[in-house]
Every structure is written in C-alpha cells, then in structure tokens.
Amino acid sequence: MPQTIRIGPEAHSILTEIARETHTTLTEALSRAVTAYRREVFMQGLAGDFAALGADHEQWADEQAERLAWEETNADGLENE
C-alpha cells in the first residue's frame, strides 16, 4: 500500500534527477536509494563489528582458527574452477 513521506526540496531534486537519468519513476528511484542505504548501514555495522573483534587478540585468533578450519573443508580433491 502506498505511503506518503516528506523529503526536503534538495533531496527531491536529486531524486528527480536520478529518476530521469535512470528512466525510472520517483518511487522506484527512492526504493533503490533506500535499499542502497540499508546495505551501507549494514556494511558499516559489520566493519565496526570486525574492528571490535580484531581489537580483542584472543577472539581474533579464534576467528582466524575457525576460518582455517573452514578452508580445510574445501579439500575435496577438485581443482579450483
């Protein structure tokens, strides 16, 4: 169901320009922008989590050991394709 939101004039102008350049509607341009922003926020959080993990030497060593264990499960005898 459509919802109404308010955005500032500058954001509306940018959104209109993006929609025009990509040959999409304002709604589609906004949806794509929100999805891209959601990914950005997720990646920032992930980067922060890994930074915190890396700061704890014991936990980072555990992470590296787990990665090594997973890498060894790929020893299926097949060459990389």
C-alpha positions as CSV (number, residue, x, y, z in Angstrom):
1,M,0.0,0.0,0.0
2,P,1.5,3.4,-0.9
3,Q,2.6,5.6,1.9
4,T,3.3,9.3,1.8
5,I,6.6,10.7,3.1
6,R,8.0,14.2,3.2
7,I,11.5,14.9,1.9
8,G,13.3,18.2,1.6
9,P,13.5,20.1,-1.7
10,E,17.1,19.3,-2.3
11,A,16.5,15.5,-1.8
12,H,13.5,15.7,-4.1
13,S,15.6,17.5,-6.7
14,I,18.3,14.9,-6.5
15,L,15.8,12.0,-6.6
16,T,14.1,13.6,-9.6
17,E,17.4,13.8,-11.4
18,I,18.2,10.2,-10.6
19,A,14.8,9.0,-11.8
20,R,15.2,10.9,-15.0
21,E,18.8,9.6,-15.6
22,T,17.8,6.0,-14.9
23,H,14.4,6.2,-16.7
24,T,12.5,5.1,-13.6
25,T,9.8,6.5,-11.5
26,L,10.4,8.6,-8.4
27,T,9.1,5.7,-6.4
28,E,11.5,3.2,-7.9
29,A,14.4,5.6,-7.6
30,L,13.6,6.1,-3.9
31,S,13.2,2.4,-3.3
32,R,16.6,1.7,-4.8
33,A,18.1,4.5,-2.8
34,V,16.7,3.2,0.5
35,T,17.9,-0.3,-0.4
36,A,21.4,1.0,-1.1
37,Y,21.4,3.0,2.1
38,R,20.3,-0.1,4.1
39,R,23.3,-2.0,2.6
40,E,25.6,0.8,3.5
41,V,24.4,0.9,7.1
42,F,24.7,-2.9,7.3
43,M,28.3,-2.8,6.0
44,Q,29.3,0.0,8.4
45,G,27.9,-2.1,11.3
46,L,29.8,-5.2,10.0
47,A,33.0,-3.2,9.7
48,G,32.6,-2.0,13.3
49,D,31.9,-5.5,14.5
50,F,35.1,-6.8,12.8
51,A,37.1,-3.9,14.2
52,A,35.9,-4.7,17.7
53,L,36.7,-8.4,17.1
54,G,40.2,-7.5,15.8
55,A,40.9,-5.4,18.8
56,D,40.4,-8.5,21.1
57,H,43.5,-10.6,20.2
58,E,42.2,-13.8,21.7
59,Q,38.9,-13.6,19.9
60,W,40.6,-12.6,16.7
61,A,42.8,-15.7,17.0
62,D,39.7,-17.8,17.5
63,E,38.2,-16.3,14.3
64,Q,41.3,-17.0,12.3
65,A,41.4,-20.6,13.6
66,E,37.7,-21.0,12.6
67,R,38.4,-19.6,9.1
68,L,41.3,-22.0,8.7
69,A,39.1,-24.9,9.7
70,W,36.5,-23.9,7.1
71,E,39.2,-23.6,4.4
72,E,40.3,-27.1,5.0
73,T,36.8,-28.4,4.3
74,N,37.4,-27.3,0.7
75,A,40.0,-30.1,0.2
76,D,37.6,-32.1,-2.0
77,G,40.3,-33.0,-4.4
78,L,38.9,-30.9,-7.2
79,E,40.9,-28.0,-8.7
80,N,39.5,-24.5,-8.4
81,E,37.3,-23.7,-11.3
